[in-house]
Amino acid sequence: MRPSKILLFILLIAAALSFLYPFYWMILASLTPEAQIGELGLMPKALAWSNYTQMISKIPIWRSLLNSTIVAGLSTLGVVVFGAMTGYALAKLPFRGRGLLFFVIIFTMTLPFQITLIPNYILMVKFRWVDTLAALIIPALNNAFAILLFRQAFKGIPDDLIHAARVDGCGELRIIFQILFPNILPAIITVGIITFMNSWNDVLWPLIVIRDEHWMTMPQLVTLFAVGGRAEAQLGVKLASAVFLALPVILAYSVFQRHFIQSMASSGLKS
């Protein structure tokens, strides 16, 4: 092996360790008694579950886990379904203004979320969705990035496949979800992972529309727990809640990372 490749591998390993070490330390510290966290090295002197038991006793973490699962799951499903339908129309259905509509969708990706924050909140109040999961799910059912990714994925599919499906009597929805979906699996997984991660980690919007602790999502509850005083300045308990919050996203990415990387590598823009 050439010295340049050896050097490259060493640099990549060092970069990977620099990213992984904070997560390793967080998990290790969450399993370490509070009095020993300041002396924590690469290996713990003792492991304990006390930080997790304290966290569970202080906040309704299981209820917030259920809420986050419902919100992230339904939001992801909606983005995949509606994003695929919109992306298919922009890629394969000729209609007047298709190009303009696509560029408008791309333009919305440049707008900061804070611009639409107040109008969206006013709508939630008028619809009486404040303190309900609908306020977290319905505004997230479509996503410009998902539309873009699905459009690019559908553009890579030959039109002959679609024409053949129409000759066999398939409608447009059946073509999308039964004929084309198996051919764009990496794009579906990529949209699913990114949407799930964004929905799962969202804090700002839930803090605005959810005030009842019964309906709080896990990131919102953990944030209020860590900065609101209920953790009683115990670092181990705060880290335990952070591990609890990060674990589902880490597991999802670990399972689907191959498809995620494949889709991101092959999703160049096509006119």
MOSUL-V383454 format. One record per residue. N is the residue number from 0. RES is the residue in one letter. PHI is phi in degrees with one decimal (999 if undefined). PSI is psi as a letter, one per 40 degrees, with the letter a starting at -180 (* if undefined). OMEGA is omega as a letter, one per 40 degrees, with the letter a starting at -180 (NA if undefined). Layout:
BEGIN
n:N res:RES phi:PHI psi:PSI omega:OMEGA
n:N res:RES phi:PHI psi:PSI omega:OMEGA
END
This chain:
BEGIN
n:0 res:M phi:999 psi:h omega:a
n:1 res:R phi:-70.0 psi:i omega:i
n:2 res:P phi:-57.6 psi:d omega:a
n:3 res:S phi:-65.0 psi:d omega:i
n:4 res:K phi:-70.1 psi:d omega:i
n:5 res:I phi:-61.3 psi:d omega:i
n:6 res:L phi:-62.4 psi:d omega:i
n:7 res:L phi:-62.8 psi:d omega:i
n:8 res:F phi:-62.0 psi:d omega:i
n:9 res:I phi:-62.7 psi:d omega:i
n:10 res:L phi:-64.6 psi:d omega:i
n:11 res:L phi:-66.5 psi:d omega:i
n:12 res:I phi:-64.3 psi:d omega:i
n:13 res:A phi:-63.3 psi:d omega:i
n:14 res:A phi:-64.6 psi:d omega:i
n:15 res:A phi:-63.5 psi:d omega:i
n:16 res:L phi:-64.7 psi:d omega:i
n:17 res:S phi:-65.2 psi:d omega:i
n:18 res:F phi:-82.1 psi:d omega:a
n:19 res:L phi:-79.3 psi:d omega:a
n:20 res:Y phi:-59.2 psi:d omega:i
n:21 res:P phi:-58.7 psi:d omega:i
n:22 res:F phi:-68.3 psi:d omega:i
n:23 res:Y phi:-60.5 psi:d omega:a
n:24 res:W phi:-65.8 psi:d omega:i
n:25 res:M phi:-62.3 psi:d omega:i
n:26 res:I phi:-65.2 psi:d omega:a
n:27 res:L phi:-63.7 psi:d omega:a
n:28 res:A phi:-66.8 psi:d omega:i
n:29 res:S phi:-68.2 psi:d omega:i
n:30 res:L phi:-100.6 psi:e omega:a
n:31 res:T phi:-106.1 psi:h omega:i
n:32 res:P phi:-54.1 psi:i omega:a
n:33 res:E phi:-54.2 psi:d omega:a
n:34 res:A phi:-70.0 psi:e omega:a
n:35 res:Q phi:-103.6 psi:e omega:a
n:36 res:I phi:-64.8 psi:d omega:a
n:37 res:G phi:-65.3 psi:d omega:a
n:38 res:E phi:-102.8 psi:e omega:a
n:39 res:L phi:-70.0 psi:h omega:i
n:40 res:G phi:-113.4 psi:a omega:i
n:41 res:L phi:-72.4 psi:d omega:i
n:42 res:M phi:-127.0 psi:h omega:a
n:43 res:P phi:-77.6 psi:i omega:i
n:44 res:K phi:-80.6 psi:d omega:i
n:45 res:A phi:-155.3 psi:i omega:i
n:46 res:L phi:-114.7 psi:i omega:a
n:47 res:A phi:-151.5 psi:i omega:i
n:48 res:W phi:-100.4 psi:e omega:a
n:49 res:S phi:-62.1 psi:d omega:i
n:50 res:N phi:-62.9 psi:d omega:a
n:51 res:Y phi:-72.2 psi:d omega:i
n:52 res:T phi:-65.2 psi:d omega:i
n:53 res:Q phi:-64.4 psi:d omega:i
n:54 res:M phi:-60.5 psi:d omega:a
n:55 res:I phi:-63.3 psi:d omega:a
n:56 res:S phi:-76.6 psi:d omega:a
n:57 res:K phi:-89.9 psi:d omega:a
n:58 res:I phi:-134.1 psi:i omega:i
n:59 res:P phi:-77.2 psi:g omega:a
n:60 res:I phi:-66.1 psi:d omega:a
n:61 res:W phi:-70.4 psi:d omega:i
n:62 res:R phi:-65.9 psi:d omega:i
n:63 res:S phi:-66.7 psi:d omega:i
n:64 res:L phi:-63.1 psi:d omega:i
n:65 res:L phi:-63.9 psi:d omega:i
n:66 res:N phi:-60.5 psi:d omega:a
n:67 res:S phi:-63.8 psi:d omega:i
n:68 res:T phi:-63.7 psi:d omega:i
n:69 res:I phi:-64.9 psi:d omega:a
n:70 res:V phi:-63.9 psi:d omega:a
n:71 res:A phi:-65.8 psi:d omega:a
n:72 res:G phi:-65.7 psi:d omega:a
n:73 res:L phi:-69.1 psi:d omega:i
n:74 res:S phi:-63.0 psi:d omega:i
n:75 res:T phi:-63.7 psi:d omega:i
n:76 res:L phi:-60.6 psi:d omega:a
n:77 res:G phi:-64.2 psi:d omega:i
n:78 res:V phi:-65.3 psi:d omega:i
n:79 res:V phi:-65.0 psi:d omega:a
n:80 res:V phi:-68.2 psi:d omega:a
n:81 res:F phi:-72.2 psi:d omega:i
n:82 res:G phi:-65.2 psi:d omega:i
n:83 res:A phi:-66.3 psi:d omega:i
n:84 res:M phi:-63.5 psi:d omega:i
n:85 res:T phi:-67.8 psi:d omega:i
n:86 res:G phi:-62.8 psi:d omega:i
n:87 res:Y phi:-65.1 psi:d omega:i
n:88 res:A phi:-61.8 psi:d omega:a
n:89 res:L phi:-72.2 psi:d omega:a
n:90 res:A phi:-93.4 psi:d omega:a
n:91 res:K phi:-123.9 psi:e omega:a
n:92 res:L phi:-106.3 psi:h omega:i
n:93 res:P phi:-76.5 psi:h omega:i
n:94 res:F phi:-154.4 psi:i omega:a
n:95 res:R phi:-67.4 psi:h omega:i
n:96 res:G phi:84.6 psi:e omega:a
n:97 res:R phi:-62.1 psi:d omega:i
n:98 res:G phi:-64.5 psi:d omega:i
n:99 res:L phi:-63.1 psi:d omega:i
n:100 res:L phi:-62.1 psi:d omega:i
n:101 res:F phi:-63.1 psi:d omega:a
n:102 res:F phi:-69.4 psi:d omega:i
n:103 res:V phi:-65.6 psi:d omega:i
n:104 res:I phi:-63.2 psi:d omega:i
n:105 res:I phi:-62.0 psi:d omega:a
n:106 res:F phi:-62.8 psi:d omega:a
n:107 res:T phi:-63.9 psi:d omega:i
n:108 res:M phi:-69.1 psi:d omega:a
n:109 res:T phi:-86.3 psi:e omega:a
n:110 res:L phi:-83.0 psi:h omega:i
n:111 res:P phi:-66.0 psi:i omega:a
n:112 res:F phi:-59.7 psi:d omega:a
n:113 res:Q phi:-64.6 psi:d omega:a
n:114 res:I phi:-64.8 psi:d omega:a
n:115 res:T phi:-96.1 psi:e omega:a
n:116 res:L phi:-62.7 psi:d omega:a
n:117 res:I phi:-67.0 psi:d omega:i
n:118 res:P phi:-57.7 psi:d omega:i
n:119 res:N phi:-64.7 psi:d omega:i
n:120 res:Y phi:-65.8 psi:d omega:i
n:121 res:I phi:-60.4 psi:d omega:i
n:122 res:L phi:-63.3 psi:d omega:i
n:123 res:M phi:-62.3 psi:d omega:i
n:124 res:V phi:-65.8 psi:d omega:a
n:125 res:K phi:-66.0 psi:d omega:i
n:126 res:F phi:-81.4 psi:e omega:a
n:127 res:R phi:60.8 psi:f omega:i
n:128 res:W phi:-101.5 psi:e omega:i
n:129 res:V phi:-62.4 psi:h omega:a
n:130 res:D phi:64.7 psi:f omega:i
n:131 res:T phi:-136.2 psi:i omega:i
n:132 res:L phi:-69.7 psi:e omega:i
n:133 res:A phi:-60.6 psi:d omega:i
n:134 res:A phi:-66.6 psi:d omega:i
n:135 res:L phi:-94.3 psi:d omega:a
n:136 res:I phi:-91.0 psi:d omega:a
n:137 res:I phi:-63.2 psi:d omega:i
n:138 res:P phi:-64.0 psi:e omega:a
n:139 res:A phi:-101.7 psi:e omega:a
n:140 res:L phi:-77.1 psi:e omega:i
n:141 res:N phi:-140.0 psi:i omega:a
n:142 res:N phi:-150.5 psi:h omega:a
n:143 res:A phi:-63.7 psi:d omega:i
n:144 res:F phi:-63.9 psi:d omega:i
n:145 res:A phi:-64.2 psi:d omega:i
n:146 res:I phi:-60.6 psi:d omega:i
n:147 res:L phi:-60.5 psi:d omega:a
n:148 res:L phi:-66.5 psi:d omega:i
n:149 res:F phi:-67.8 psi:d omega:i
n:150 res:R phi:-59.6 psi:d omega:a
n:151 res:Q phi:-65.6 psi:d omega:i
n:152 res:A phi:-67.0 psi:d omega:a
n:153 res:F phi:-68.9 psi:d omega:i
n:154 res:K phi:-65.0 psi:d omega:i
n:155 res:G phi:-81.9 psi:e omega:i
n:156 res:I phi:-95.9 psi:h omega:a
n:157 res:P phi:-60.9 psi:i omega:i
n:158 res:D phi:-65.5 psi:d omega:a
n:159 res:D phi:-60.5 psi:d omega:i
n:160 res:L phi:-63.5 psi:d omega:i
n:161 res:I phi:-69.6 psi:d omega:i
n:162 res:H phi:-61.6 psi:d omega:i
n:163 res:A phi:-64.6 psi:d omega:i
n:164 res:A phi:-66.0 psi:d omega:i
n:165 res:R phi:-67.1 psi:d omega:i
n:166 res:V phi:-61.8 psi:d omega:i
n:167 res:D phi:-77.3 psi:e omega:i
n:168 res:G phi:94.5 psi:e omega:a
n:169 res:C phi:-78.6 psi:h omega:i
n:170 res:G phi:-79.9 psi:i omega:a
n:171 res:E phi:-63.6 psi:d omega:a
n:172 res:L phi:-65.2 psi:d omega:i
n:173 res:R phi:-66.2 psi:d omega:i
n:174 res:I phi:-61.7 psi:d omega:a
n:175 res:I phi:-66.0 psi:d omega:a
n:176 res:F phi:-89.8 psi:e omega:i
n:177 res:Q phi:-110.8 psi:d omega:a
n:178 res:I phi:-90.5 psi:d omega:a
n:179 res:L phi:-89.7 psi:d omega:a
n:180 res:F phi:-55.5 psi:d omega:i
n:181 res:P phi:-61.9 psi:d omega:a
n:182 res:N phi:-88.3 psi:e omega:a
n:183 res:I phi:-124.8 psi:f omega:a
n:184 res:L phi:-57.1 psi:d omega:i
n:185 res:P phi:-59.0 psi:d omega:i
n:186 res:A phi:-65.6 psi:d omega:i
n:187 res:I phi:-62.7 psi:d omega:a
n:188 res:I phi:-66.0 psi:d omega:i
n:189 res:T phi:-62.6 psi:d omega:i
n:190 res:V phi:-60.7 psi:d omega:a
n:191 res:G phi:-62.7 psi:d omega:a
n:192 res:I phi:-64.8 psi:d omega:a
n:193 res:I phi:-64.1 psi:d omega:i
n:194 res:T phi:-64.8 psi:d omega:i
n:195 res:F phi:-62.2 psi:d omega:a
n:196 res:M phi:-63.4 psi:d omega:a
n:197 res:N phi:-63.9 psi:d omega:i
n:198 res:S phi:-68.7 psi:d omega:a
n:199 res:W phi:-65.2 psi:d omega:a
n:200 res:N phi:-90.0 psi:e omega:a
n:201 res:D phi:-66.0 psi:h omega:a
n:202 res:V phi:-121.4 psi:d omega:a
n:203 res:L phi:-60.4 psi:d omega:a
n:204 res:W phi:-63.8 psi:d omega:i
n:205 res:P phi:-59.4 psi:d omega:i
n:206 res:L phi:-62.2 psi:d omega:a
n:207 res:I phi:-83.2 psi:d omega:a
n:208 res:V phi:-102.9 psi:e omega:a
n:209 res:I phi:-119.2 psi:h omega:i
n:210 res:R phi:-117.4 psi:d omega:i
n:211 res:D phi:-78.5 psi:h omega:a
n:212 res:E phi:-59.5 psi:d omega:a
n:213 res:H phi:-63.4 psi:d omega:a
n:214 res:W phi:-107.0 psi:e omega:a
n:215 res:M phi:-70.6 psi:i omega:i
n:216 res:T phi:-82.4 psi:i omega:a
n:217 res:M phi:-63.7 psi:d omega:i
n:218 res:P phi:-59.2 psi:d omega:i
n:219 res:Q phi:-64.0 psi:d omega:a
n:220 res:L phi:-66.1 psi:d omega:i
n:221 res:V phi:-65.2 psi:d omega:i
n:222 res:T phi:-62.2 psi:d omega:i
n:223 res:L phi:-65.7 psi:d omega:i
n:224 res:F phi:-67.6 psi:d omega:a
n:225 res:A phi:-75.3 psi:d omega:a
n:226 res:V phi:-104.6 psi:e omega:a
n:227 res:G phi:-93.2 psi:e omega:i
n:228 res:G phi:100.9 psi:e omega:a
n:229 res:R phi:-72.5 psi:e omega:i
n:230 res:A phi:-77.8 psi:e omega:i
n:231 res:E phi:55.3 psi:f omega:i
n:232 res:A phi:59.1 psi:f omega:i
n:233 res:Q phi:-91.1 psi:h omega:a
n:234 res:L phi:-64.4 psi:d omega:a
n:235 res:G phi:-61.7 psi:d omega:i
n:236 res:V phi:-67.9 psi:d omega:i
n:237 res:K phi:-62.6 psi:d omega:a
n:238 res:L phi:-68.0 psi:d omega:i
n:239 res:A phi:-63.2 psi:d omega:i
n:240 res:S phi:-67.3 psi:d omega:i
n:241 res:A phi:-66.6 psi:d omega:i
n:242 res:V phi:-63.9 psi:d omega:i
n:243 res:F phi:-59.0 psi:d omega:a
n:244 res:L phi:-72.1 psi:d omega:a
n:245 res:A phi:-82.1 psi:d omega:a
n:246 res:L phi:-58.9 psi:d omega:a
n:247 res:P phi:-60.8 psi:d omega:a
n:248 res:V phi:-67.4 psi:d omega:i
n:249 res:I phi:-61.5 psi:d omega:i
n:250 res:L phi:-64.9 psi:d omega:a
n:251 res:A phi:-62.9 psi:d omega:a
n:252 res:Y phi:-67.8 psi:d omega:a
n:253 res:S phi:-62.4 psi:d omega:a
n:254 res:V phi:-74.8 psi:d omega:a
n:255 res:F phi:-108.4 psi:e omega:a
n:256 res:Q phi:-63.9 psi:d omega:a
n:257 res:R phi:-62.8 psi:d omega:i
n:258 res:H phi:-67.1 psi:d omega:a
n:259 res:F phi:-62.3 psi:d omega:a
n:260 res:I phi:-66.0 psi:d omega:i
n:261 res:Q phi:-62.1 psi:d omega:a
n:262 res:S phi:-69.3 psi:d omega:a
n:263 res:M phi:-64.6 psi:d omega:a
n:264 res:A phi:-76.4 psi:d omega:a
n:265 res:S phi:-114.6 psi:e omega:a
n:266 res:S phi:-107.1 psi:f omega:i
n:267 res:G phi:-64.5 psi:i omega:a
n:268 res:L phi:-70.2 psi:h omega:i
n:269 res:K phi:-123.6 psi:h omega:a
n:270 res:S phi:-78.2 psi:* omega:NA
END
